[in-house]
Every structure is written in C-alpha cells, then in structure tokens.
Amino acid sequence: MLGLTLLFRMKTLRACWRLMRLALHLVSGLITIHFVFPKLSQAQKQERIQAWALSLLAQIAIKFEVHGEAPQHGPVLLVANHVSWLDIVVLLASCPCRFVSKVEVGRWPVIGTLTHAAGTLFIARESRRDALRVVHQMAQALQADTGMVLTIFPEGTTSNGLQVLPFHANLFQAAISANAPVQAVALRFEDAATGASSLAACYIDQDTLVGSVWRTLKSPELCVKINFGETQHAQDRDRRTWAAEMRSVVDRLRTAN
C-alpha cells in the first residue's frame, strides 16, 4: 500500500511539474502573438509557430518522430486522423500548415487565441451553409500563389487512435475544385519505453479537455509518431470515393513503422 501511495504521489508531482512548464509555455506563446507577431512576415511567423510547437512537446516530455516527407509548402490538403488535443501541436511541429477546425475550438481560453494566430479556418459543422463557405475559402487558399498547406481531420471527431473512423467527404471538394493534391498523414501515440499504443493523450467520449490534459501529464513519457504518405490528385474521383480511399491510406500509415 505504501508503494502504491508513493507511486501516486510521484505521478502527481510529475504532472504538476509538467503542468507548470506547459502553462509558462502557453503564456510565452500569447506574449509572442501580441507583441512580436505584428512585426513579422508570414514566413517568420510560421518559423516561430513551428519552433514553439516543438518546444511545447519537449516541455511535457513527449518524443516526436516523423516518417515520410512532410510538406514544406503547398498547395496541398493534408488529411489526418484525430486522436488528441495535442494533434494540432504535433502537426504544427512537423510542417508549416493551417487548419480547418470546429468553431468551438476558437472560443477556448488560450488555445483559441493560439489557433487564431495560426490562421485556422473555423467551421460550424452543424450548418450546411457554413460548410459551403469554408469549402470555398479552402479552395481559394489552395489556389493561391502562396502555396498554402491546409490540414483537416475528416473523421469530424476524435477517436481512441486504435482505428480510423469513417471520413466525411465535404471538405475534399475544396481540393477537387482547386485541382490541388491531397496528402495523408497518420498520428499514433505510444508509450516511449515499450512502444505499445497509449490512450493517455486521447480526448474522447466523456473526457473533458482538462481531464485529458491532466491524464496526459501524469502518464509515463509518450512518443508520437507521424507518418506522411505520398501526395495524390483526384484523377476523376468524386469526393466520397476519394475520402474513402484516403481513409484507407491513413489507416495503413497508422500502423506503419
């Protein structure tokens, strides 16, 4: 019993230490956004964002492995499975990109400010009209000379990471309209010591954001593996067919390496 109590206290102390580091890092990000970003070019902002994301993972003891070729410029539409509140940070650490996210994320304290600064496009998922608006904005971004990398989570929600849920096809229309390539990317969270799949970072079912963050901080060291596939064009596929095939690619990448 004494051993279990000591182990619990050690996990709690470890989580508190990581939480303090995370909080300070979030504050530093907010300070940078308000006082430094207005003076920077878009390329310089992207460099700062990527460095900040890499540092955040280090602050909470999450190892980071990238396999395959991450896009360094667009236009390209990245499609990823969705496991954790950390997914956006992980992808920002791996390549310069913007996201399409549900409008609720933009209202979260601190995180909302950070996602706005990263150029996220927000969508009200329950509104068909708003979905059409966002698809139009995405198509414009994918046609732009700036070569934008846009990232979507076409499952529409998070899973436990042990499988890939069916993909919603609507947002694939943006790549078809812009004649832009799509690239699959799969995320997998593992116990860094054993390599076994870990559910610690999941944000599913009845989880609250606070509860999921706390469970992640209490866990042994994690490793997140990011597997990038090859880019591909629609080649006369409609959005539903393309979405279903890209889901299969993401699922295959999820178990690679």
N, C-alpha and C positions, 0 to 999 in steps of 0.2 A: 504493500500500500504506500509506504514511504517513497519507493522508487517511482511509482506512478504519479504521486503528488509532485515530486521533484521534476519529472519529465514534463508535466503540465505547466509548471512554473517556468521552466526553461523555454518551452514553446511560446508562452505568453510574453516573456521578456524579449525573445527574438522578434516576435510580431510587433511589439511596441517600438523596438529599435528601428525596424524597417518602416513602420508607420511614420515615425518622426522624420526619417530620411525622405520618405515619399512626400510628406507634407511640405517640407522645405523645398523639395524639387518642384512641386507644383507652384509654390509661391514664386520661385525664381522664374518659372515659365510665364506667370502672369506679369511680373515686373518687366520681363523682356518684351512681351507683347505690347504693353502700354508705353514703354519708354524707348525701346530700341527698334522695334519693327517699323515705326513710321519713317525711319531714316534709311531703311534697307531696300534693295531691289528685290524682285520676286525670287531670283536665284539665290540671293543671300539669305532670304527668309527660309527657303527650302533647306539650305545647309544647316541653319540654326535648328530648324524643326527636327531634322534627322539626327543631329548630334544630341539634342535634348531627349529624344525618344530612346536612343541607345543608352544614354546616361540613366534614364529612369529605370530601365530594365536592370542595369547594374546596381542601382540603389536598393532594389528589393531582391537581389540575388537570383535573377532569372538569366540563365545562359541563353545564348542566341546563336542558332545555326541556320545558314542559308544554303540551299541546294538549288542548282539550276541558275538561269540567267534572270536576275531581277531587272525590270525595265528602268533605264535611266532617263528616258524621255519618251514622249508619246508621238502621235496619238495612239493610245491603247486603252482598252477597257479590261481591268483586272477583275476576275470573279473569284471570290474566296468563300470557304466555309466559315461559319461563325460560331465560336466557342465561348469567348470570354470578353469581359470588359477591357481586357488587355489587347484584343485583336488589332484595334486601330493603332495603338502604340507600336506593336510588333511590326505592322506593315509600314508605318512611317519610318521605323528604324531601318527597314530593308531597302526602301526606294523612295524617291520623291513622288508623292501622289496626293490626290484629293479624294474625298469620299462622298458617297451618297448615303445619307443616314436618316432615320426617322426623326421627325421634328422634335420629339420629346427629348432627345439627346442634347439638342441645342439649348434646352431650358435647364439642364442640370447645373448645379453650382460648380464653379471652377472648370469642370470638364466642358460645359457648354461654351465658355469663353475660349478655351483652347481649341475646340473643334471649329468654331467660327474663324479663329485666326488661321487655321489650316486650310481655309477655303472650302469647307464642307457645303454640299448642296443638301438642303433638308426637304423631306417629303412627308406629307400627311398620308400615310398608307391607306387609310380608310376612304380617301377621296380620289375617285377616278379622274376628276378634272385636275387635281394637283399632280397626279401621276403623269398625266399628259404634259403638263407644264415642265416637270422635271426631265422627262424624256427629251423634250425639245431643247432644254438648256444643256443637257448632256450631249446631244447631237451637235450642237453649236460648239461646245468645248472640244469635242473630238475632231471637229473640222478645222479648228483654229490653227494658225501658223505656229503658235507657241508650243504645240505638241504636248497636250495635257495627258497625264496618266490619271484616269478615274478608276476608283475601286468601289465595287458593290458587293453586298452579301445577299445573294439571290435566294437563300433559304428564307429570308424575311424575319428570322428569329434565331436565337442561339440554340445549339444542341449540346449534348454531352461530349462531343468530339469523337465518339466511337463509331459514328456513322454520319452520312451526309443526307440531310433532309431534301425532299423534292425542291427544285428550283422554280421560283416564279419567273415567268418569261418576259414580262412587260419591259423591263429596263434593257433587255437585249436589243430592243427595237432601235435604241439610240446608236448602237454600233452598226446596225444594218443601214440605217438612214445616212450615217456619216461614212459608210464604207470603211470603217475602222476595224483593226484586228482586235481579237479578244484573247486574253491570256489567263489560264487557270493558275491558281495558287492555293495550296493546302496548308493549313496550320495544324500542328499536333503538339500537345503539351505532355511532357514526360517527367518522371522522377529522374533527376540528373544522375543519381547514384546507380540506379538499377536499369534505367531505360524503359521501364514499364509505363504505360499510359497513365496519366494522372488526371483526376477530376477536380483537383484543388482549385483551379482557376475558372471553373465553369460558372456560368451565370444563367441558370435555367429554372423552370418550374416556379417554385415558391421562393426562390432566392431573392433577397434584396441586394441592392448594389453594395451597401455597407457590409452585409453578411458575406458576400462573395469576396470582397476585398480583404476582409479580416481572415477568412479561411485561407486565401492565397498567401497572406503574410505569415500565417502560422505554419505553413507547410514546410517540409524539407526543401532544399534547393531544387528548383524546377529548370527544365530545359525546354524551350520552344523551338521546334523545327519548322522551317518554312521551305516548302518545295514548290518551285516555279516550273510550269510546263512550257511548251512551245506556243508561240502566237499562231492564231489561225483566223482566216476570214470566213464569212458566212457561206460563200460559194453556193448561192441559191437556196440555202436552207431558210426556213421561216424561223421566227423567234422561238417557238415552242420546241421545234426539233433541235435547234442549236442549244437551247437551255438544257434540254435533257441530256444531250451528248456532252456538254461541258460539265454537268453534274458527275457523269461517269468518269471524266478525266480528273476532276478534283478528288473523287473518292479513291481513284487509283494512286494519285500523288500522295494522299493522306497516309497511305501505308508504305510508301517508298522510303528508302534509306533508313 
